[in-house]
Amino acid sequence: MPTSIDIITMNMVLSGGDSDHVALLPSNFAILPNGSGLSGGGILEVRYGGSLLTVAFQISINSVPSSKLSFGSVTTINSLIKCTVERIKSTVMCENS
């Protein structure tokens, strides 16, 4: 099953604990304007088109390259992505209020 780093493990590593068995893989997101463009005079003109959110995860599930994803793993990954996107959206909406 895919895992994320929980706060207890993160605090343990930050306090000098052994990090050899902690799989820390890159994850990231980017929020870009959707609907911006340059006007004729080269000035950025903002049109109301919303934003484009890109989310990327690298998740270690199984060390055997030929193994197949289980339904439970796919469900967990979908849940992780959905939860992350909802948190980002909630944070951005709070900032704009």
C-alpha positions, 0 to 999 in steps of 0.5 A: 500500500502507498504511504505518506509520511506522518507527523510522528515519523517526520518529527522523529527524523527531524529530531535526528532519528534514523531515516534509512527506512523512510521512503521520501519521494518527491511530490509537488503541485503548481497553480497557474492562471488559466485565461491570462494573456498579453494585450496588444501593448505587451501588458499582461491582461488578466481575464477571468478564467480560473486556475489550472492545478497540476498535482504530481506524486511519486509513490513507492508501492511495490519493489517488484517491477512486474507486480500489478496494482491492487484495487486497494492501492488504486483506491488509496492513491485516488483518495490521496490525490482527491484529499490533496486537491481538496486541501489546496482548493480549500486553502486557495479559497480561504486566501481569496475570501 
